[in-house]
């Protein structure tokens, strides 16, 4: 949101099931966000707060996890935290909680944040960029699954890629 050094970068992830795949994704992510000042990264990271890959992500991407130990999985009897919200040091966190809404096998996490005054929430509309980024993300996950084969993940990411490709084509056609 916004542009320049005070833009807010929000990333929503669903990381690979295998550690090797996650570490490759973390390297890619850390490289992309290393120069951003204001970052919120959230999603199903498929690892616990004290895992080696979380340590690598937090250190290399220069992010922090304001609240650990928020059990979100499985939703019917939460005993693990696979879902996380990480923020850069410039973002204040006022409240964090796991919501008791079991719409999937994971419970959602809600976080109230305080942004620096320099951050201006301006949406720069780029209709084709959203499905293009979704397609790139789906492809990245599919490539990571080459090392850590998982049929349900391949099916899910394939559908996500098809939906993203459809959105990209619609977005391009709407411009002409």
Secondary structure, DSSP 8 states (H G I E B T S, - for coil): ---GGG-EEEEEEE--SSHHHHHHHHHHHHHHHTT-SEEEEEEE-SS-TTSHHHHHHHHHTT-B-S------BSTTS--B--EEEEE-TTSEEEEEEE----SSSB--EEEEEE--TT--------HHHHHHHHHHHHHHHHHHTTTS--HHHHHHHHHHHHHHHHHHHHHHHHH-
